[in-house]
Amino acid sequence: MAMNQSKQFMKRLVPKSLVLLVLGALFVGTTAHAAYTPIELDAVHTKVAFTASTILFDVDGEFGKYAIEVDGDPSKPESVKVRAAIDVASIDTENTKRDNHLRSADFFDAAKYPQITFTSTSVSSKGEQLIVKGNLSMHGTTRLVTIPFKVARGKNGAGVDTTSYKGKLTIDRNDFGIGTDSVAAKISLEDEVDIKLLIVTFPGK
């Protein structure tokens, strides 16, 4: 299907997080092209991370490569549709041996399932929160999830107007078959994994 010029431009962007441009598009403004207007991101503070726990310690990590599409009127969150994808092989826990194990068939099986995808079913506002619901697919399994984001606006340490979106989603890795048959996971890995999102933007840029 042919895409308009604005959508083609949007697809060429490489966002640093799952909802990096989604949230920016929703709040950047109300002009006709706002949904496809890039905004300035605070890449230093923006993070899409996760924490998996063992019986001894926590393992923190993040993914580094994403693609995303956004359709709709940013002044009407309920009209917005979000489609996103993440490169499983971009997982990074600052331990090469562990990262390679996570990419293997014991866990994410990146060779067979190279992407994690998200497709929204609804977007809404609730006070200072943005509620994004949708289908999260990974490792051949799809689940409906809800991600609430806390929105905060103010000046950063340099006195620049800044908006941040902080969200957290807790999933059971067994629901997606992640590490279910891994001996290492059975020995020490907890079932719940926290996905932590911090998206920081400079509005109006």
C-alpha positions in Angstrom: 0.0 0.0 0.0 1.4 3.5 -0.9 2.3 5.7 2.0 2.1 9.5 2.0 5.3 11.5 2.1 5.1 12.3 5.8 4.8 8.6 6.7 7.7 7.7 4.5 9.8 10.3 6.3 8.7 8.9 9.7 9.7 5.4 8.8 13.2 6.6 8.0 13.7 7.7 11.5 15.5 5.4 13.9 14.0 6.1 17.4 15.9 5.1 20.5 12.9 3.5 22.2 9.7 1.6 21.7 7.5 4.7 22.2 10.0 7.4 21.7 8.2 9.1 18.8 4.8 7.9 19.8 4.7 10.0 22.9 6.5 13.0 21.3 3.9 13.0 18.5 1.0 12.9 20.9 2.2 16.0 22.7 4.2 18.0 20.3 1.3 20.1 19.0 -2.0 20.3 17.2 -1.0 21.3 13.7 -2.1 19.2 10.7 1.4 17.6 10.4 2.2 17.3 14.1 1.9 13.5 14.2 4.8 13.2 11.7 7.0 16.1 12.9 10.2 15.0 14.6 10.9 16.5 17.9 14.2 17.0 19.8 14.9 14.1 22.1 17.0 14.1 25.3 19.0 11.0 24.2 21.1 11.1 27.3 18.2 10.5 29.7 15.8 8.5 27.4 15.9 4.8 28.3 13.9 1.7 27.3 15.1 -0.8 29.8 14.2 -4.0 31.6 15.1 -5.7 34.9 15.1 -9.4 35.3 15.7 -10.8 38.8 17.5 -13.9 40.0 17.5 -15.3 43.5 20.9 -13.5 44.1 20.7 -10.3 42.1 19.0 -8.2 39.5 20.0 -8.1 35.8 19.4 -4.8 34.1 19.4 -4.3 30.3 18.0 -2.5 27.3 17.3 -2.8 23.6 18.9 -0.4 21.2 17.3 -0.7 17.7 13.6 0.1 16.9 11.2 1.1 14.1 7.9 2.8 14.6 4.8 4.2 12.8 2.2 6.6 14.2 -1.1 7.5 12.6 -3.8 9.9 13.9 -4.5 13.4 15.3 -2.1 14.2 18.2 -4.7 16.5 19.8 -7.1 13.5 20.0 -5.1 10.6 21.6 -8.1 8.2 21.1 -7.5 8.5 17.3 -3.8 7.6 17.4 -2.6 4.2 16.2 0.8 2.9 17.1 2.9 0.2 15.4 6.4 -0.6 16.7 9.1 -3.2 16.3 12.3 -4.0 18.2 15.4 -5.8 17.0 15.8 -8.7 19.5 19.5 -9.0 18.6 20.1 -5.5 20.0 19.7 -6.7 23.6 22.4 -5.3 25.9 23.0 -6.2 29.5 26.7 -5.1 29.4 27.8 -8.8 29.4 28.6 -10.3 26.0 28.4 -13.9 27.1 25.0 -13.3 28.8 23.7 -11.3 25.8 24.6 -14.1 23.4 22.8 -16.6 25.7 19.7 -14.4 25.8 19.7 -14.3 22.0 19.9 -18.1 21.8 17.1 -20.6 21.6 17.2 -20.9 25.4 15.6 -17.5 25.7 14.5 -15.1 22.9 15.7 -17.3 19.9 16.6 -14.2 17.9 17.4 -16.2 14.8 13.8 -17.6 14.7 12.0 -14.6 16.2 14.1 -11.6 15.2 11.5 -8.9 16.3 9.4 -7.9 19.2 6.4 -6.0 18.0 3.7 -3.8 19.5 0.4 -2.7 17.9 -1.9 -0.4 19.8 -5.6 -1.1 20.2 -6.3 2.2 22.1 -4.6 5.3 23.3 -6.2 7.6 25.9 -5.5 10.3 28.5 -6.3 10.0 32.2 -5.3 13.1 34.1 -1.5 13.4 33.8 -1.2 9.9 32.4 -1.2 8.5 28.9 -2.7 5.0 28.7 -1.5 2.9 25.8 -3.1 -0.5 25.3 -2.1 -3.0 22.6 -0.9 -6.3 21.5 2.7 -7.2 22.5 4.2 -10.0 20.4 7.4 -11.8 21.1 8.8 -15.3 20.7 5.8 -16.3 18.7 3.2 -15.3 21.3 0.9 -12.3 21.5 -0.6 -10.8 24.6 -2.8 -7.7 25.3 -1.0 -5.3 27.6 -1.6 -1.9 29.1 1.2 0.6 29.6 0.5 3.7 31.8 2.8 6.6 31.3 3.3 9.4 33.9 3.7 12.7 32.1 5.8 15.5 33.7 6.8 18.9 32.4 9.4 21.4 33.7 12.8 22.8 33.2 15.9 20.6 33.3 19.2 21.5 35.0 20.1 23.7 32.0 16.9 25.6 32.3 15.4 24.1 29.1 11.7 23.2 28.9 11.4 19.4 29.0 8.7 16.8 29.0 9.2 13.3 30.3 7.1 10.2 30.0 7.7 7.4 32.5 6.1 4.0 32.1 6.4 0.6 33.6 5.0 -2.8 32.4 5.5 -6.0 34.3 5.2 -9.2 32.3 5.5 -12.9 33.1 8.2 -14.2 30.8 6.5 -17.6 30.8 3.5 -16.1 29.1 5.8 -15.6 26.1 7.8 -18.8 26.5 11.0 -16.9 27.3 13.5 -19.2 29.1 10.8 -21.7 29.9 13.0 -24.7 28.9 16.3 -23.1 30.0 18.1 -25.0 32.8 19.7 -21.8 33.9 16.4 -20.0 34.1 14.8 -22.8 36.1 17.6 -22.7 38.6 17.6 -19.0 39.5 15.6 -16.7 37.2 12.4 -15.2 38.5 9.2 -15.2 36.4 8.4 -11.5 36.4 10.3 -9.0 34.3 9.9 -5.3 34.6 10.0 -3.2 31.4 10.9 0.4 32.3 10.4 3.3 29.9 11.7 6.8 30.3 11.2 9.1 27.3 12.5 12.6 27.7 11.8 15.3 25.1 12.3 19.0 24.4 8.8 20.2 23.4 8.3 22.6 20.5 11.7 21.8 18.9 
